[in-house]
């Protein structure tokens, strides 16, 4: 996928996560003390990560897994502990650097390959499993469908992704976010109704032959995210 809007949006996200939000994101994804709001976000992200991991086999030995938008690498580490050969990609070189420093001593450095770049890069190859946790929430729904089409074309077993559900509570949070000075804002999340996203994916000819599996919404304070599983039929 090479649409102008996708490339423009990707550049905005890279700038935010590689410069503006690095310190906050590094702290949020650590075990350092945080305030009440960020603690709720951390708890929600932990719950979502555990949900996605529960949808993967307990034994991942011999499986190649793409952590698409890996951030500081928590899910990559969980998957490597189950034996997966993990390719972990994030658009932010700084977050990738942090992730590389967080590999526990009980995991071989060869088990996870942390890369700064585009999760859609075809040079990454093919995968048994793809997990995209909160990495497409800043893209328009039609771009999300194209992203998923690109990833399923290189996936054999399952793809798990999350999106921002379109809810009244999330709309209020966005209104609050717009009150902050523009330079301090994260790129806007693009909420989408679950049924609309499902329809976009079903109607995409490139995703023909894939069906929906499990689905779960996580809500924890300011963290609102919905996970869906796609499986080849």
C-alpha positions as CSV (number, residue, x, y, z in Angstrom):
1,X,0.0,0.0,0.0
2,X,1.5,3.3,-1.1
3,X,-1.4,5.8,-0.8
4,X,-0.4,9.4,-0.2
5,X,-2.6,9.7,2.9
6,X,-1.0,6.5,4.5
7,X,2.5,7.9,3.9
8,X,1.6,11.3,5.3
9,X,0.0,9.8,8.4
10,X,2.9,7.4,8.9
11,X,5.3,10.4,8.9
12,X,3.2,12.2,11.6
13,X,3.1,9.1,13.8
14,X,6.8,8.6,13.5
15,X,7.5,12.2,14.4
16,X,5.3,12.0,17.5
17,X,6.5,8.7,18.9
18,X,10.2,9.3,18.0
19,X,10.4,12.8,19.4
20,X,7.4,14.2,21.4
21,X,6.3,11.1,23.3
22,X,9.4,9.1,23.8
23,X,9.9,9.8,27.5
24,X,6.2,9.4,28.4
25,X,5.9,6.2,26.3
26,X,9.1,4.7,27.8
27,X,7.8,5.4,31.3
28,X,4.3,4.1,30.5
29,X,5.6,0.8,29.2
30,X,7.9,0.3,32.2
31,X,7.1,-0.5,35.8
32,X,7.9,3.1,36.9
33,X,5.3,4.9,39.0
34,X,2.8,6.9,37.0
35,X,-0.3,8.9,37.7
36,X,-3.8,7.6,37.9
37,X,-4.8,8.2,34.3
38,X,-1.6,6.7,32.9
39,X,-1.9,3.8,35.3
40,X,-5.4,3.0,33.8
41,X,-3.9,3.1,30.3
42,X,-1.0,0.8,31.4
43,X,-3.5,-1.6,33.0
44,X,-5.6,-1.6,29.8
45,X,-2.6,-2.2,27.6
46,X,-1.5,-5.1,29.8
47,X,-5.0,-6.6,29.6
48,X,-5.0,-6.3,25.9
49,X,-1.6,-7.8,25.4
50,X,-2.6,-10.7,27.6
51,X,-5.7,-11.1,25.5
52,X,-3.8,-11.3,22.3
53,X,-1.2,-13.6,23.7
54,X,-4.1,-15.9,24.9
55,X,-5.2,-16.2,21.2
56,X,-1.7,-17.5,20.2
57,X,-0.6,-21.1,20.8
58,X,1.3,-21.7,24.1
59,X,4.0,-23.4,22.1
60,X,5.3,-21.2,19.3
61,X,8.5,-23.1,18.6
62,X,9.2,-23.1,14.9
63,X,6.7,-20.2,14.3
64,X,7.6,-16.9,12.8
65,X,5.7,-14.0,14.3
66,X,5.5,-10.3,13.3
67,X,5.0,-7.8,16.1
68,X,3.7,-5.0,13.9
69,X,4.2,-1.7,15.7
70,X,6.1,-3.3,18.6
71,X,6.7,-0.1,20.6
72,X,9.1,-1.0,23.5
73,X,8.7,-4.8,22.9
74,X,6.6,-6.2,25.7
75,X,4.5,-8.5,23.4
76,X,7.7,-9.5,21.5
77,X,9.2,-10.7,24.7
78,X,6.1,-12.7,25.7
79,X,6.1,-14.4,22.2
80,X,9.8,-15.1,22.3
81,X,9.4,-16.8,25.7
82,X,7.0,-19.2,24.0
83,X,9.7,-20.1,21.4
84,X,8.6,-17.8,18.5
85,X,11.1,-16.4,16.0
86,X,10.0,-12.8,16.4
87,X,10.4,-9.9,14.0
88,X,9.5,-6.8,15.9
89,X,9.0,-3.6,13.8
90,X,8.2,-0.1,14.9
91,X,8.3,3.2,13.0
92,X,10.2,4.9,15.9
93,X,13.9,4.2,16.0
94,X,14.1,5.5,19.5
95,X,11.4,3.1,20.8
96,X,13.3,0.3,19.0
97,X,16.4,1.3,20.8
98,X,14.6,1.1,24.1
99,X,13.1,-2.2,23.2
100,X,16.5,-3.7,22.5
101,X,17.8,-2.7,25.9
102,X,14.8,-4.4,27.6
103,X,15.4,-8.0,26.3
104,X,15.6,-10.1,29.5
105,X,18.7,-12.2,30.2
106,X,16.6,-15.4,29.9
107,X,15.8,-14.7,26.2
108,X,18.4,-15.2,23.5
109,X,19.2,-12.0,21.6
110,X,18.6,-14.1,18.4
111,X,15.0,-14.8,19.4
112,X,13.8,-11.2,18.6
113,X,14.9,-9.0,15.7
114,X,14.0,-5.4,16.5
115,X,13.8,-3.3,13.4
116,X,13.0,0.4,12.9
117,X,10.8,0.7,9.7
118,X,7.5,0.1,8.1
119,X,5.5,-2.9,9.2
120,X,4.3,-3.3,5.6
121,X,7.8,-3.7,4.1
122,X,7.7,-6.8,1.9
123,X,11.3,-7.5,2.7
124,X,10.3,-8.7,6.1
125,X,9.0,-11.9,4.5
126,X,6.2,-14.2,5.4
127,X,4.9,-15.1,8.9
128,X,2.8,-17.7,10.7
129,X,1.3,-15.1,13.0
130,X,0.9,-11.3,12.9
131,X,0.0,-9.2,15.9
132,X,-0.8,-5.5,15.4
133,X,-1.6,-4.1,18.9
134,X,-2.8,-0.5,18.8
135,X,-0.6,0.2,15.8
136,X,-3.3,1.0,13.2
137,X,-5.5,3.1,15.5
138,X,-4.2,6.4,13.9
139,X,-5.2,5.4,10.4
140,X,-8.5,6.0,8.6
141,X,-10.7,2.8,8.3
142,X,-10.1,2.5,4.6
143,X,-6.3,2.6,5.1
144,X,-6.7,0.0,7.9
145,X,-8.4,-2.3,5.4
146,X,-5.4,-1.9,3.0
147,X,-2.9,-2.5,5.9
148,X,-4.7,-5.7,6.8
149,X,-4.8,-6.8,3.2
150,X,-1.1,-6.3,2.9
151,X,-0.4,-8.3,6.1
152,X,-2.8,-11.2,5.4
153,X,-1.1,-11.7,2.1
154,X,2.0,-12.7,4.0
155,X,0.4,-14.6,6.9
156,X,-0.4,-18.3,7.0
157,X,-2.1,-18.9,10.4
158,X,-3.7,-15.8,12.0
159,X,-3.7,-12.1,12.2
160,X,-4.7,-10.3,15.4
161,X,-5.2,-6.5,15.5
162,X,-6.8,-3.9,17.6
163,X,-8.8,-0.8,16.6
164,X,-10.3,2.2,18.4
165,X,-14.0,1.5,18.9
166,X,-16.4,4.3,18.1
167,X,-18.1,5.0,21.4
168,X,-19.5,8.1,23.2
169,X,-16.8,7.8,25.9
170,X,-14.0,7.9,23.3
171,X,-15.6,10.8,21.6
172,X,-15.5,12.8,24.8
173,X,-11.8,11.9,25.4
174,X,-11.0,13.1,21.9
175,X,-12.8,16.4,22.6
176,X,-10.7,16.8,25.7
177,X,-7.5,16.0,23.8
178,X,-8.3,18.7,21.2
179,X,-8.1,21.3,24.0
180,X,-4.3,20.8,24.4
181,X,-1.9,22.9,22.3
182,X,-1.3,21.3,18.9
183,X,2.4,20.6,19.6
184,X,1.5,18.5,22.6
185,X,-1.1,16.3,20.9
186,X,-0.7,12.8,19.8
187,X,-1.9,12.1,16.2
188,X,-5.6,11.7,16.4
189,X,-7.0,8.3,16.9
190,X,-9.5,7.2,14.2
191,X,-12.4,5.5,15.9
192,X,-14.5,3.2,13.8
193,X,-17.6,1.2,14.5
194,X,-16.9,-2.6,14.7
195,X,-19.5,-3.4,12.0
196,X,-18.1,-0.8,9.6
197,X,-14.6,-2.2,10.0
198,X,-15.8,-5.7,9.5
199,X,-17.7,-4.7,6.4
200,X,-14.6,-2.9,5.0
201,X,-12.5,-6.0,5.6
202,X,-15.1,-8.4,4.2
203,X,-15.5,-6.3,1.1
204,X,-11.7,-6.0,0.4
205,X,-11.0,-8.4,-2.4
206,X,-7.4,-8.9,-1.2
207,X,-8.7,-10.4,2.1
208,X,-11.0,-12.9,0.4
209,X,-10.7,-16.3,2.0
210,X,-10.2,-14.9,5.5
211,X,-12.9,-15.0,8.3
212,X,-13.3,-13.4,11.7
213,X,-12.4,-15.4,14.8
214,X,-12.4,-14.1,18.4
215,X,-13.3,-10.6,19.4
216,X,-12.9,-8.7,22.7
217,X,-13.1,-5.1,23.9
218,X,-10.9,-3.7,26.7
219,X,-11.9,-0.6,28.6
220,X,-9.7,0.7,31.4
221,X,-10.0,4.4,32.2
222,X,-8.7,6.3,29.2
223,X,-7.7,3.1,27.4
224,X,-10.4,1.9,25.0
225,X,-9.4,-0.7,22.4
226,X,-11.1,-3.6,20.6
227,X,-9.3,-6.8,19.4
228,X,-10.3,-9.0,16.5
229,X,-8.8,-12.1,15.1
230,X,-8.7,-13.0,11.4
231,X,-8.2,-16.6,10.2
232,X,-7.7,-18.1,6.8
233,X,-10.8,-20.1,5.9
